[in-house]
Amino acid sequence: MTSAQALARVIETLEHEGVASMLVGAVASNLYGIPRATNDAEQLRQEAAG
């Protein structure tokens, strides 16, 4: 499994489970056409209240 496939699986799982999240970092930047030298990915998610 490539890192892109792993990331896609994580995103699909979070969406399937209804977890609000946002992809940030170099991977997100590259997807928007702004190249970065690194290839890291961070994902922010919203915790349930309480």
C-alpha positions in Angstrom: 0.0 0.0 0.0 1.4 3.4 -0.9 1.2 6.4 1.4 -1.5 7.9 -0.9 -3.6 4.8 -0.7 -3.2 4.7 3.1 -4.2 8.4 3.3 -7.2 7.7 1.1 -8.3 4.9 3.3 -8.1 7.1 6.4 -10.1 9.8 4.8 -12.7 7.3 3.6 -13.0 5.8 7.0 -13.4 9.1 8.8 -16.1 10.2 6.3 -17.9 6.9 6.6 -17.9 7.3 10.4 -19.1 10.9 10.2 -15.9 12.3 11.8 -15.4 16.0 10.8 -11.8 16.4 9.7 -9.5 18.5 7.6 -6.3 17.5 5.7 -3.4 20.0 6.1 0.3 19.9 5.4 2.4 19.3 2.4 0.1 16.7 0.9 -2.8 19.2 1.0 -0.6 21.9 -0.4 0.5 19.7 -3.3 -3.2 18.8 -4.1 -3.9 22.5 -4.5 -0.9 22.9 -6.9 1.5 24.6 -4.5 4.5 22.2 -4.4 6.4 21.6 -1.2 9.6 19.7 -0.7 8.2 17.5 2.1 5.4 15.0 1.7 3.9 15.0 5.2 0.2 15.0 6.0 -1.6 16.1 9.1 -5.2 15.6 9.7 -7.2 17.6 12.1 -10.4 16.2 13.5 -13.2 17.5 15.7 -13.6 15.8 19.1 -17.1 15.1 20.3 -18.3 17.4 23.1 -18.5 16.0 26.6 
